[in-house]
Amino acid sequence: MAAKLIDLSFTLNGRKVKVQIAPDTMLFALLREQGCASVRCACETTNCGLCTVWLDGDPVLSCSVPAARVEGHTITTLEGLKAESEALARAMAAEGAEQCGFCAPGLIMNVLALARAAKEDPSLVATREELSRQLAGNLCRCSGYESQLRAIVRFLNESGVQVGFEMPELPVNDTSCDGVTYKQITHKQPKKDSKALLEGSPVYTGDMVPAGALIVKLKRSPYARAKIRSIDTSRALKVPGVVGVYTYEDVPKRRFTIAGQSYPQPSPYDRLILENLVRYQNEEVAIVAAETEEAADKALKLIKVDYEVLEPLLDFTQALDNDIVVHPEGDVTFMFPQGGDVPRNLVCSGTSDFGDLDEAFAQSDIVFERTYTSQATQTAPMETFRAFATTDAFGRISVTTSTQVPFHVRRMVAQSLDIPQSQVQVIKPRIGGGFGSKQTGCCEIFVAFVTQQTGRPSYCCYTREETITAGNSRHQMQMTVKLGAMNDGTITAIDLHTLSNAGAYGEHATTTIGLSGHKSLPIYNHVKASRFSWDAVYTNTNRGGAYRGYGATQGQFAVESAVNELADMLHMDPADLRLKNIVREGEIMPQYYNEKLNACALDRCLLRAMDMIGWRDKPLAVDLGDRVRALGCALTMQGSGISNVDIAGIDMRLEEDGFVTIGTGATDNGMGVDTILAQIAAEELGVESSLIVVRGVDTDVSPFDAGSYASSGTYVTGLAAKNAATELREKICAKAAQMWDVEAADVVFDGQYVRLSDERAAREQNRYLTLRDFANLCVKNIAGGDALTSHASACLPVSPPPFMAGIAEVEVDKATGKVTVVDYAAAVDCGTVINEALARVQAEGGIAQGIGHALYEIVEHDDRGRLRTGNFMSYKLPTRLDIGSIRVAFEPSYEPTGPFGAKSIGEVVINTPLAAVASAVAHATGHQVRSLPITPEKALLGE
């Protein structure tokens, strides 16, 4: 029997509201129903701060306030504070601090409240630590907090609040090294979508769900490994409002993968939509579609599953040739051989080497071997997985989803439903963060299936627990490094073996493991011999997958830690040891696919980071009494797209008002790729970037793009944008030449005017048109009738590596072992820096994620395979109080194959903190921690 509704009256953003609500309605749900799109939730456990609103002028977490409590009170959301928030929004946009924007409204609400309070009590903002403490409840996974703090301090100072500290000045950078002065690139520009994001506009998937959409929820297994004997759905189907309940008996029997990767797909085809064998705890066993969330929840409880519970395989170091076979079905397939042997639980296996390794070790003065372990961690974007599906007039399925890979999702949906790709459309709105997790399919397949079965719109939104447990984690890896060197510090040989835990399914397992070696060994390119071998195995844990850094993060933790240990053995400065051995520009890299290094500023990056932190002026460790302060360093490289695989297309059109529209399949996860593409196109065309409009991704109309992964946005899609702009510029001149009956060489387009190259003749002959007037003539058929459009694509034979040097300064408490990062200095070589503000925030955010990985983030299971870290109370993310000061400089190189010399930046920035922090802790305590995270117990007592 439904609970009796109660009457509620309150004031919302200045208007009176009268509604009837259920007694258990929370304020968050009520405000969403009232159209307050700025009010968001990322945790369900009062940990994220995204749902912050004002109750009678005071900030509250709306997810924890019963709606009935606001009777007679006043509620204010960001929608009601647009004028008051404008200055703060401008400051954040100038820094690029909003990034994906999903957390921005909650932060803005708290900052505005703090500004009011601090005018009365300046102690609230007297120190950086105190200001950060006031806002510590607002989580952000994108920005690393530093850019937000710069914007907040600027806003408070301009608002008349007496902030008691100053932010450090940003490093002065050369953003290009080719001697060219650019007008649109190398400069800070706000993101194209910053206004909408900072106003809390309804731009995300969850804001666009069609009215009347069925609610899709999933019955999940409580066991890590089990066979389903039977499923009884009869009682669930009788719940009023339940439209359908589906089990493994109802779905297609075609195996597929949900890894979003380009052809040829490297991940195994090893899953079905639903199956009668459970491979990890919380795996889906039934789908419920209902008119309301309440009906769906009730139906889930009434589904009765008869399980034969089986012993799970949880230890990935024991998985190979184990009696427990994770995939016994015998029909797992691979598109091409990768050394996999599924009955042995082996997803892939291989070796890459050069030189005579045995001889190189025999001739070395020092040879040692160490084993390092990097834990599984969560991407933890603030926006959980969500998608909705509809059908069009032709019966095609349209999926709107928060994904990094729209075109790959189209393929996944088609394969899982066993229908042609032409019957599927995928639309991507703004994304609330991804970091790789949304390079893998998730709930898209379930809504597509329900809509196919019912013909009705359907919507699925994962909880935070579902996002953690059913989403993918960074692969847990165990890496054994054998290193040979001479007494003078010359590294002679490196042997690396990586064992990776794929989890229950093989998404991305075959490719992440490769990067653990191919993105770490080439840094030390002068060795006589090197070998990289690898094995990835299945277990009954939640699946691994893509996460920023993509295997390089783990591999570089191992190799960089081994190099730091070598320096300690030799009593040699670890920075000097690196300068002696690192790869240099112009070299061929045998362990990087024999690619020639055209652009490299790694040596300058290390020297710059050393200068920023005062490396030469400080000891590696200093005793401060109750704590020890120490330094540690690390280097990293990544790639720029996947050579000969990643494809990007750009459509460009000159509109009649003189604006230029870009159609792209690239996905902006918040890092600003839309803005980067606009800047590149504007620079090539010679126009202001404000004249460039970038359309969102719709697979029906957007040109193909592999998606947002492998650090491909700036380098691959950016090059396509540059080429399309070149073609459009040429077409503009050719069209004018046709119109004026002259040669194209006699026409110039200077970004503002289309005219004859002889300016005097142009004015005398009226051959001098603004771009707007010229475009208008073209559209009106006066200039010959051909639309001014261009198309270009890019697929490059190389993947130029960006580089970074990172130095951590930490303090270790002697009594507790607590490790605190005090300062982090980093210098990045990403080629020409297209947008300094956005590049800096990418770096700061990646460093913060790396610090979390180093110190406390971990996905843990108990001895039955049940997840222990299913929410933000048990899975700790870095807050503003945990990361210290992060400072980033740029040391540009010039990559001749990239747009204006640019390389990538998105992933390389996460990698150095793991080894740098571990080395600093070793210098502070004498204990080299080789298994992450570095808990206080490990720091204090060793392993």
SULRA-V870881 format. One record per backbone hydrogen bond with DSSP energy under -1.0 kcal/mol. NH is the residue of the N-H (numbers start at 1). CO is the residue of the C=O. E is the energy in kcal/mol with one decimal. If there is no record, write none. Layout:
nh->NH co->CO e->E
nh->NH co->CO e->E
//
This chain:
nh->6 co->21 e->-3.0
nh->8 co->19 e->-2.6
nh->10 co->17 e->-2.2
nh->11 co->73 e->-2.5
nh->12 co->15 e->-3.1
nh->13 co->75 e->-2.6
nh->15 co->12 e->-1.8
nh->17 co->10 e->-3.0
nh->19 co->8 e->-2.5
nh->21 co->6 e->-2.6
nh->25 co->22 e->-1.9
nh->27 co->65 e->-3.3
nh->28 co->62 e->-1.9
nh->30 co->26 e->-2.0
nh->31 co->27 e->-2.7
nh->32 co->28 e->-2.1
nh->33 co->29 e->-2.1
nh->34 co->30 e->-1.4
nh->35 co->32 e->-1.7
nh->36 co->31 e->-2.4
nh->37 co->35 e->-1.6
nh->39 co->36 e->-1.4
nh->40 co->50 e->-1.4
nh->52 co->49 e->-1.3
nh->53 co->60 e->-2.2
nh->54 co->76 e->-2.7
nh->55 co->58 e->-3.2
nh->56 co->74 e->-3.3
nh->58 co->55 e->-1.5
nh->60 co->53 e->-2.8
nh->62 co->51 e->-1.5
nh->64 co->61 e->-2.0
nh->67 co->25 e->-2.6
nh->69 co->66 e->-1.9
nh->70 co->67 e->-1.9
nh->71 co->68 e->-1.2
nh->72 co->9 e->-3.3
nh->73 co->70 e->-2.7
nh->75 co->11 e->-3.5
nh->76 co->54 e->-2.2
nh->80 co->77 e->-1.8
nh->81 co->78 e->-1.9
nh->85 co->81 e->-2.4
nh->89 co->85 e->-2.6
nh->90 co->86 e->-2.2
nh->91 co->87 e->-2.0
nh->92 co->88 e->-2.4
nh->93 co->89 e->-2.6
nh->94 co->90 e->-2.2
nh->95 co->91 e->-1.0
nh->97 co->92 e->-2.4
nh->101 co->98 e->-2.8
nh->107 co->103 e->-1.7
nh->108 co->104 e->-2.9
nh->109 co->105 e->-2.3
nh->110 co->106 e->-1.6
nh->111 co->107 e->-2.7
nh->112 co->108 e->-2.7
nh->113 co->109 e->-1.7
nh->114 co->110 e->-2.4
nh->115 co->111 e->-2.6
nh->116 co->112 e->-1.7
nh->117 co->113 e->-2.2
nh->118 co->114 e->-3.1
nh->119 co->115 e->-1.0
nh->120 co->117 e->-1.0
nh->121 co->117 e->-2.0
nh->124 co->121 e->-1.9
nh->125 co->122 e->-1.8
nh->126 co->123 e->-1.2
nh->131 co->127 e->-2.5
nh->132 co->128 e->-2.7
nh->133 co->129 e->-2.2
nh->134 co->130 e->-2.0
nh->135 co->131 e->-1.1
nh->138 co->135 e->-2.0
nh->139 co->48 e->-2.5
nh->149 co->145 e->-2.6
nh->150 co->146 e->-2.2
nh->151 co->147 e->-2.2
nh->152 co->148 e->-2.8
nh->153 co->149 e->-2.7
nh->154 co->150 e->-2.0
nh->155 co->151 e->-2.6
nh->156 co->152 e->-2.9
nh->157 co->153 e->-2.5
nh->158 co->154 e->-2.4
nh->159 co->155 e->-1.3
nh->160 co->157 e->-1.2
nh->161 co->156 e->-2.5
nh->163 co->161 e->-1.4
nh->164 co->125 e->-2.5
nh->186 co->834 e->-1.7
nh->194 co->191 e->-1.6
nh->197 co->193 e->-2.3
nh->198 co->194 e->-2.7
nh->199 co->195 e->-1.2
nh->201 co->196 e->-2.4
nh->203 co->201 e->-1.8
nh->207 co->204 e->-1.6
nh->208 co->205 e->-1.8
nh->213 co->210 e->-1.6
nh->214 co->457 e->-3.1
nh->215 co->290 e->-3.4
nh->216 co->459 e->-3.1
nh->217 co->288 e->-2.3
nh->219 co->286 e->-2.5
nh->221 co->283 e->-2.4
nh->226 co->278 e->-1.4
nh->227 co->308 e->-2.2
nh->228 co->276 e->-3.0
nh->229 co->306 e->-3.1
nh->230 co->306 e->-1.1
nh->232 co->304 e->-3.1
nh->237 co->233 e->-2.2
nh->239 co->236 e->-1.3
nh->242 co->239 e->-2.3
nh->243 co->289 e->-2.7
nh->244 co->289 e->-1.9
nh->246 co->287 e->-2.7
nh->250 co->247 e->-2.2
nh->256 co->271 e->-2.0
nh->260 co->439 e->-1.8
nh->261 co->259 e->-1.5
nh->269 co->333 e->-2.9
nh->270 co->268 e->-1.3
nh->271 co->256 e->-1.6
nh->278 co->226 e->-3.4
nh->282 co->221 e->-2.9
nh->283 co->280 e->-1.8
nh->285 co->219 e->-3.2
nh->286 co->219 e->-1.3
nh->287 co->246 e->-2.5
nh->288 co->217 e->-3.1
nh->289 co->244 e->-2.7
nh->290 co->215 e->-2.1
nh->291 co->241 e->-2.7
nh->296 co->292 e->-2.0
nh->297 co->293 e->-2.7
nh->298 co->294 e->-2.2
nh->299 co->295 e->-2.3
nh->300 co->296 e->-2.2
nh->301 co->297 e->-1.5
nh->302 co->298 e->-1.0
nh->304 co->232 e->-2.3
nh->306 co->230 e->-2.8
nh->308 co->227 e->-3.2
nh->310 co->225 e->-2.5
nh->318 co->315 e->-1.7
nh->321 co->344 e->-1.9
nh->322 co->319 e->-1.9
nh->333 co->269 e->-1.4
nh->341 co->346 e->-2.5
nh->344 co->341 e->-1.8
nh->345 co->342 e->-2.4
nh->346 co->341 e->-2.0
nh->347 co->536 e->-3.0
nh->348 co->536 e->-1.2
nh->349 co->338 e->-2.2
nh->350 co->534 e->-1.9
nh->352 co->532 e->-2.9
nh->354 co->530 e->-2.2
nh->360 co->356 e->-2.2
nh->361 co->357 e->-2.4
nh->362 co->358 e->-2.3
nh->363 co->359 e->-1.8
nh->364 co->361 e->-1.3
nh->365 co->485 e->-1.1
nh->366 co->485 e->-2.8
nh->368 co->483 e->-2.1
nh->370 co->481 e->-2.5
nh->372 co->479 e->-3.2
nh->373 co->930 e->-2.8
nh->374 co->477 e->-2.7
nh->383 co->432 e->-2.1
nh->387 co->460 e->-2.1
nh->388 co->400 e->-2.4
nh->389 co->458 e->-2.4
nh->390 co->398 e->-2.5
nh->392 co->396 e->-1.8
nh->395 co->392 e->-2.0
nh->397 co->423 e->-2.6
nh->398 co->390 e->-2.9
nh->399 co->425 e->-3.2
nh->400 co->388 e->-3.0
nh->401 co->427 e->-2.3
nh->402 co->386 e->-1.6
nh->403 co->401 e->-1.4
nh->404 co->438 e->-2.9
nh->409 co->405 e->-2.5
nh->410 co->406 e->-2.0
nh->411 co->407 e->-1.5
nh->412 co->408 e->-2.7
nh->413 co->409 e->-2.9
nh->414 co->410 e->-2.1
nh->415 co->411 e->-2.9
nh->416 co->412 e->-2.9
nh->417 co->413 e->-2.1
nh->419 co->414 e->-2.5
nh->423 co->420 e->-1.8
nh->424 co->421 e->-2.0
nh->425 co->397 e->-2.6
nh->427 co->399 e->-2.8
nh->428 co->697 e->-2.3
nh->430 co->203 e->-2.1
nh->433 co->431 e->-1.0
nh->437 co->434 e->-1.7
nh->439 co->436 e->-2.0
nh->440 co->437 e->-1.0
nh->441 co->258 e->-3.1
nh->447 co->443 e->-1.9
nh->448 co->444 e->-2.2
nh->449 co->445 e->-2.1
nh->450 co->446 e->-2.3
nh->451 co->447 e->-2.7
nh->452 co->448 e->-2.2
nh->453 co->449 e->-2.2
nh->454 co->450 e->-2.6
nh->455 co->451 e->-2.6
nh->458 co->389 e->-2.0
nh->459 co->214 e->-3.0
nh->460 co->387 e->-2.6
nh->462 co->385 e->-2.8
nh->467 co->463 e->-2.5
nh->468 co->464 e->-2.2
nh->469 co->465 e->-3.1
nh->470 co->466 e->-2.8
nh->473 co->543 e->-1.8
nh->474 co->377 e->-3.4
nh->477 co->374 e->-2.2
nh->478 co->499 e->-2.7
nh->479 co->372 e->-3.4
nh->480 co->497 e->-2.5
nh->481 co->370 e->-3.1
nh->482 co->495 e->-2.8
nh->483 co->368 e->-2.8
nh->484 co->493 e->-2.8
nh->485 co->366 e->-2.4
nh->486 co->490 e->-2.5
nh->489 co->486 e->-2.1
nh->492 co->484 e->-2.3
nh->493 co->484 e->-1.4
nh->494 co->529 e->-1.3
nh->495 co->482 e->-2.8
nh->496 co->531 e->-2.9
nh->497 co->480 e->-2.2
nh->498 co->533 e->-2.2
nh->499 co->478 e->-2.7
nh->500 co->535 e->-2.5
nh->501 co->476 e->-2.8
nh->502 co->537 e->-2.7
nh->504 co->541 e->-1.8
nh->509 co->506 e->-1.7
nh->512 co->508 e->-2.6
nh->513 co->509 e->-1.1
nh->515 co->511 e->-1.3
nh->517 co->514 e->-1.1
nh->518 co->514 e->-2.6
nh->519 co->515 e->-1.5
nh->520 co->517 e->-1.4
nh->521 co->517 e->-2.6
nh->524 co->521 e->-1.5
nh->528 co->492 e->-2.4
nh->529 co->492 e->-1.3
nh->530 co->354 e->-2.4
nh->531 co->494 e->-2.1
nh->532 co->352 e->-3.1
nh->533 co->496 e->-2.6
nh->534 co->350 e->-2.4
nh->535 co->498 e->-2.2
nh->536 co->348 e->-2.1
nh->537 co->500 e->-2.6
nh->538 co->345 e->-2.2
nh->539 co->503 e->-1.6
nh->540 co->313 e->-3.8
nh->544 co->502 e->-2.7
nh->545 co->473 e->-1.9
nh->548 co->435 e->-2.6
nh->550 co->547 e->-3.6
nh->552 co->549 e->-2.0
nh->555 co->551 e->-2.4
nh->556 co->552 e->-2.8
nh->557 co->553 e->-1.3
nh->558 co->554 e->-1.6
nh->559 co->555 e->-2.6
nh->560 co->556 e->-2.3
nh->561 co->557 e->-1.5
nh->562 co->558 e->-2.3
nh->563 co->559 e->-2.2
nh->564 co->560 e->-2.2
nh->565 co->561 e->-2.4
nh->566 co->562 e->-2.3
nh->567 co->563 e->-2.2
nh->568 co->564 e->-1.9
nh->569 co->565 e->-2.3
nh->570 co->566 e->-2.3
nh->572 co->567 e->-2.9
nh->577 co->573 e->-2.5
nh->578 co->574 e->-1.3
nh->579 co->575 e->-2.5
nh->580 co->576 e->-1.5
nh->581 co->578 e->-1.3
nh->582 co->578 e->-2.2
nh->583 co->523 e->-2.0
nh->586 co->597 e->-3.8
nh->587 co->584 e->-1.7
nh->589 co->595 e->-2.2
nh->592 co->589 e->-1.8
nh->594 co->589 e->-1.4
nh->595 co->592 e->-1.7
nh->597 co->587 e->-3.0
nh->598 co->596 e->-1.1
nh->605 co->601 e->-2.5
nh->606 co->602 e->-2.3
nh->607 co->603 e->-2.2
nh->608 co->604 e->-2.5
nh->609 co->605 e->-2.6
nh->610 co->606 e->-2.4
nh->611 co->607 e->-2.1
nh->612 co->608 e->-2.4
nh->613 co->609 e->-1.9
nh->614 co->610 e->-1.1
nh->615 co->610 e->-2.9
nh->617 co->614 e->-1.0
nh->618 co->615 e->-1.1
nh->622 co->629 e->-2.8
nh->624 co->627 e->-2.8
nh->626 co->624 e->-1.0
nh->628 co->812 e->-2.1
nh->629 co->622 e->-2.6
nh->630 co->810 e->-2.5
nh->631 co->620 e->-2.4
nh->632 co->808 e->-1.7
nh->634 co->806 e->-1.9
nh->636 co->804 e->-1.9
nh->638 co->802 e->-1.4
nh->641 co->710 e->-2.8
nh->644 co->796 e->-3.5
nh->645 co->642 e->-1.8
nh->646 co->642 e->-2.1
nh->648 co->794 e->-1.9
nh->649 co->704 e->-1.3
nh->650 co->792 e->-2.7
nh->651 co->663 e->-2.5
nh->652 co->790 e->-2.7
nh->653 co->661 e->-2.0
nh->654 co->788 e->-2.6
nh->655 co->659 e->-3.2
nh->658 co->655 e->-1.9
nh->660 co->691 e->-2.9
nh->661 co->653 e->-2.7
nh->662 co->693 e->-3.4
nh->663 co->651 e->-3.1
nh->676 co->672 e->-2.4
nh->677 co->673 e->-2.8
nh->678 co->674 e->-1.9
nh->679 co->675 e->-2.5
nh->680 co->676 e->-2.5
nh->681 co->677 e->-2.6
nh->682 co->678 e->-2.6
nh->683 co->679 e->-2.5
nh->684 co->680 e->-2.1
nh->685 co->681 e->-2.5
nh->686 co->682 e->-2.4
nh->687 co->682 e->-1.1
nh->691 co->688 e->-1.9
nh->692 co->689 e->-1.7
nh->693 co->660 e->-3.0
nh->695 co->662 e->-3.0
nh->699 co->426 e->-2.6
nh->701 co->698 e->-1.8
nh->702 co->698 e->-3.5
nh->706 co->647 e->-2.0
nh->708 co->404 e->-2.6
nh->709 co->707 e->-1.3
nh->716 co->712 e->-2.0
nh->717 co->712 e->-1.6
nh->718 co->713 e->-1.5
nh->720 co->716 e->-1.8
nh->721 co->717 e->-2.4
nh->722 co->718 e->-2.2
nh->723 co->719 e->-2.6
nh->724 co->720 e->-2.5
nh->725 co->721 e->-2.3
nh->726 co->722 e->-2.2
nh->727 co->723 e->-2.2
nh->728 co->724 e->-2.4
nh->729 co->725 e->-2.6
nh->730 co->726 e->-2.1
nh->731 co->727 e->-2.2
nh->732 co->728 e->-2.3
nh->733 co->729 e->-2.0
nh->734 co->730 e->-2.4
nh->735 co->731 e->-2.7
nh->736 co->732 e->-2.2
nh->737 co->733 e->-2.3
nh->738 co->734 e->-2.2
nh->739 co->735 e->-2.4
nh->740 co->736 e->-2.4
nh->742 co->737 e->-2.3
nh->746 co->743 e->-1.8
nh->747 co->744 e->-1.8
nh->748 co->755 e->-2.9
nh->750 co->753 e->-1.9
nh->754 co->769 e->-3.2
nh->755 co->748 e->-2.5
nh->756 co->767 e->-1.5
nh->757 co->746 e->-2.9
nh->759 co->757 e->-1.1
nh->762 co->758 e->-2.6
nh->763 co->759 e->-2.0
nh->764 co->760 e->-2.3
nh->765 co->761 e->-2.6
nh->767 co->762 e->-3.3
nh->769 co->754 e->-2.9
nh->771 co->752 e->-2.0
nh->774 co->770 e->-2.7
nh->775 co->771 e->-2.8
nh->776 co->772 e->-2.3
nh->777 co->773 e->-2.0
nh->778 co->774 e->-2.0
nh->779 co->775 e->-2.3
nh->780 co->776 e->-1.8
nh->781 co->778 e->-1.4
nh->782 co->777 e->-1.8
nh->789 co->787 e->-1.4
nh->790 co->652 e->-2.6
nh->792 co->650 e->-2.1
nh->794 co->648 e->-2.3
nh->803 co->829 e->-2.1
nh->804 co->636 e->-1.8
nh->805 co->827 e->-2.3
nh->806 co->634 e->-2.6
nh->807 co->825 e->-2.7
nh->808 co->632 e->-2.8
nh->809 co->823 e->-2.8
nh->810 co->630 e->-2.5
nh->811 co->820 e->-2.6
nh->812 co->628 e->-2.6
nh->813 co->818 e->-2.3
nh->814 co->626 e->-2.3
nh->817 co->813 e->-2.2
nh->820 co->811 e->-2.8
nh->822 co->809 e->-2.6
nh->823 co->809 e->-1.8
nh->824 co->885 e->-2.5
nh->825 co->807 e->-2.3
nh->826 co->887 e->-2.3
nh->827 co->805 e->-2.1
nh->828 co->889 e->-2.3
nh->829 co->803 e->-3.0
nh->832 co->901 e->-1.5
nh->833 co->175 e->-3.3
nh->839 co->835 e->-2.6
nh->840 co->836 e->-2.5
nh->841 co->837 e->-2.1
nh->842 co->838 e->-2.2
nh->843 co->839 e->-2.1
nh->844 co->840 e->-2.9
nh->845 co->841 e->-2.8
nh->846 co->842 e->-2.3
nh->847 co->843 e->-2.5
nh->848 co->844 e->-2.1
nh->849 co->845 e->-2.1
nh->850 co->846 e->-2.4
nh->851 co->847 e->-2.4
nh->852 co->848 e->-2.1
nh->853 co->849 e->-2.2
nh->854 co->850 e->-2.3
nh->855 co->851 e->-2.1
nh->856 co->852 e->-2.2
nh->857 co->852 e->-2.9
nh->859 co->376 e->-2.6
nh->862 co->866 e->-2.4
nh->865 co->862 e->-1.9
nh->868 co->860 e->-3.1
nh->875 co->871 e->-2.8
nh->882 co->879 e->-1.6
nh->885 co->822 e->-1.9
nh->887 co->824 e->-3.1
nh->889 co->826 e->-2.5
nh->891 co->828 e->-2.8
nh->895 co->901 e->-1.8
nh->898 co->895 e->-1.5
nh->901 co->898 e->-1.6
nh->902 co->899 e->-1.5
nh->903 co->830 e->-2.6
nh->910 co->907 e->-1.9
nh->916 co->912 e->-2.3
nh->917 co->913 e->-2.7
nh->918 co->914 e->-1.8
nh->919 co->915 e->-2.4
nh->920 co->916 e->-2.2
nh->921 co->917 e->-2.5
nh->922 co->918 e->-2.1
nh->923 co->919 e->-2.4
nh->924 co->920 e->-1.8
nh->925 co->921 e->-2.4
nh->926 co->922 e->-2.6
nh->932 co->373 e->-2.6
nh->934 co->854 e->-3.1
nh->935 co->933 e->-1.5
nh->939 co->935 e->-2.5
nh->940 co->936 e->-2.4
nh->941 co->937 e->-2.9
nh->942 co->938 e->-1.9
//
